[in-house]
Amino acid sequence: MKNNHEFQNILSFKTLITILVSLLILTLLSVGVSTIDLGKWNVWVALTIAAIKSSLVILYFMHMKFESMAIKVSFVSTIGFVAILIGFIFWDISYR
């Protein structure tokens, strides 16, 4: 029987600082983009930046990067389903 301590995934300090700096840069980017009028692209740019930031948090701080394939597939399929629902909402709103 293996010890539970062997399964811990400890991230290095350098990795954590890199993720922190990336999140701060993406936050500044989202604030900067919010001041620019991009027309119908405002929502898509904001959602793209938010998706990148949430991906970093999920992969590194929630340790999804180290999970089994079954958990990764279930998570990605759930996100895909939510994306389809959001797409239907945008599609519905655009034809009103």
C-alpha positions in Angstrom: 0.0 0.0 0.0 1.4 3.4 -1.0 1.7 6.3 1.3 -0.8 9.2 0.6 2.1 11.7 0.6 3.4 10.2 -2.7 0.4 11.5 -4.5 0.7 15.1 -3.5 1.4 17.5 -6.4 3.4 20.4 -5.0 3.9 23.2 -7.4 7.2 25.1 -7.4 7.4 28.7 -6.2 8.5 29.7 -9.7 5.4 28.1 -11.2 3.1 29.8 -8.7 4.7 33.2 -9.3 4.4 32.7 -13.1 0.7 31.9 -12.8 0.2 34.9 -10.4 1.9 37.3 -12.9 -0.1 35.8 -15.8 -3.3 36.3 -13.9 -2.4 39.9 -13.0 -1.5 40.7 -16.6 -4.7 39.2 -17.9 -6.7 41.2 -15.3 -5.0 44.4 -16.5 -5.7 43.4 -20.1 -9.4 42.8 -19.3 -9.6 46.2 -17.6 -7.8 47.9 -20.5 -10.0 46.2 -23.1 -13.2 47.2 -21.2 -12.3 50.9 -21.9 -12.2 50.2 -25.7 -15.3 50.1 -27.8 -15.0 47.0 -29.9 -18.6 46.9 -31.0 -20.1 43.4 -31.0 -16.7 41.9 -30.1 -16.7 43.3 -26.5 -18.4 40.2 -25.1 -16.3 37.7 -27.0 -13.0 39.4 -26.0 -14.1 39.5 -22.3 -15.2 35.9 -22.4 -12.0 34.8 -24.0 -9.9 36.6 -21.4 -12.1 35.2 -18.6 -11.8 31.7 -20.0 -8.0 31.9 -20.1 -7.9 33.1 -16.5 -10.2 30.5 -15.3 -8.3 27.8 -17.1 -5.1 28.8 -15.3 -6.9 28.7 -12.0 -8.5 25.3 -12.7 -5.3 23.7 -14.0 -2.8 24.9 -11.4 -4.6 26.0 -8.2 -7.4 23.3 -8.4 -4.8 20.7 -9.6 -6.8 19.6 -12.6 -3.6 19.2 -14.5 -2.7 16.2 -12.3 -6.1 14.5 -12.2 -7.1 11.3 -14.1 -8.4 11.3 -17.6 -11.9 10.5 -16.5 -12.2 13.6 -14.4 -10.7 15.7 -17.2 -13.1 14.4 -19.8 -16.1 14.9 -17.5 -15.0 18.5 -16.7 -14.4 19.4 -20.3 -17.7 17.9 -21.4 -19.5 19.9 -18.8 -17.8 23.1 -19.9 -18.7 22.2 -23.5 -22.3 21.8 -22.5 -22.4 25.1 -20.8 -20.8 26.7 -23.8 -23.5 25.3 -26.0 -26.2 26.7 -23.7 -24.5 30.1 -23.7 -24.3 29.9 -27.5 -28.1 29.3 -27.6 -28.7 32.3 -25.4 -26.6 34.5 -27.7 -28.3 33.1 -30.7 -31.8 33.7 -29.2 -30.9 37.3 -28.2 -29.5 38.1 -31.6 -32.8 37.3 -33.3 -35.1 39.3 -31.1 
